[in-house]
């Protein structure tokens, strides 16, 4: 599934960084820095798909030539600690073709140039990972606006503070909207969301979409960064890698918990009041997920916390009224309609709405309670079956991704660290190799189970069960008809002749 990733960074001369070097590295170019006399040659770098420059329409021609643009940009800065360039890194959907991704990168770069009037070098990179999903673009921008006379004033609104936060938010929203527009134009139904996971969960809860709100409860993994990634590739232990492994295990437990809980008596799962959005947290792959059940990433509580707080919240919980049960069933029907628009739920929806009006008008009756109870149970069962199908596909995508990562680590270790040439002692080399083999075996077992649950035959059985539940739900009698039938039965019982009472015989004396 397409993911959202946008990061904004700066290059500072005070840190020994150079705009010329940054442009050469990201564009796979040979550029000369005349100020220092250095040549930066990255023409042999792999992974660079395309590099192009954009500038305002009245900018000089040299603004479109990287070898001239960044030399002039460096010369425009006088301070020894000056910020010489800004970088916006964006993910590009792997569902698009190379040409479509290039058009998307151009549209985003064009929007930035139009707003801030600076010059931009866009460098599109293809994935370096085996999964082939990490398409992205580096947008290297000048820190000054550019016009007919060359570089002018600084883009101070991007420097930080309240103004900087507003601009960053605009960039994130623009990237999400532009990407979704290109995905839609390509005939794809996947979308991305620039909001933090906690904000998405709150929004889903506010609009009554509890299916989405509950699904947005997976804890995101943490961004490793260059140092942790380098340690991981070398096989060294890393705290962040260990934490991410623990988070992955917790997420798997949480998915299983959601599947089990979906069909049980509904209880409110407490959502965290405030959850940080960890940089680099990415959702699981959800190819084939039913429309309306997009789980774009999750943030929230670990399984033990959910169970503990749920127990505390329900110790003195008041009974749920019939009116609340009907309202919840109607919200469940909304979730079902969004996920499976092909299922007919008009009759049961009309029945629940009629029961809602009848409760407000005349209050509870025994037949009405009986009908509502049966309807709520069947609606909940249908919703749980749809959610269970979605989670099967989510689990399969996640298991495939983790297996590919484990397989890559196993192959990389064997190729990069042959026995006797790695610098490790024999026991340490054996331990590191066995650890990767054990991880690969574990991921292989998980993948086999996920493939079994997500196979075409298993999903077909679930689909058949969903259709059966939907047909049974629509076949239910209307509440008015059900109540009339129960009243007729009760009237028939009360009008029959009374049963003759037999008097006991007196004891017989022998």
Secondary structure, 3 states (H helix, E strand, C coil): CCCCCEEEEEEEHHHCCCHHHHHHHHHCCEEEECCCCEEEECCCCCCEEEEEEECCCCCCHHHHCHHHHHHHHHHCCCCCCCEEEEEEEEECCCCCCHHHHHHHHHHHHHHHHHHHCCCEEEEEECCCCCCCCCCEEEEEECCEEEECCEEEEECHHHCCHHHHHHHHHHHHHHHHHHHHHHHHHCCCCCCCCCCCHHHHHHHHHHCCCHHHHHHCCCCCCCCCHHHHHHHHHCCCCCHHHHHHHHHHHHHHHHHHHHHHHHCCCCCCCCCCCCCCCCCCCCCCCCCCCCCCCCCCCCCCCCHHHHHHHHHHHHCCCCCCCHHHHHHHHHHHHHHHHHHCCCCCCHHHHHHHHHHHHHHHHHCCCHHHHHHHHHHHHHHHHHHHHHHHHHHHHHHHHHHHHHHHHHHHHHHHHHHHCCCCCCCCCHHHHHHHHHHHHHHHHHHHHHHHHHHHHCCHHHHHHHHHHHHHHHHHHHCCCCHHHHHHHHHHHHHHHHHCCCCCCCCCCCCCCC
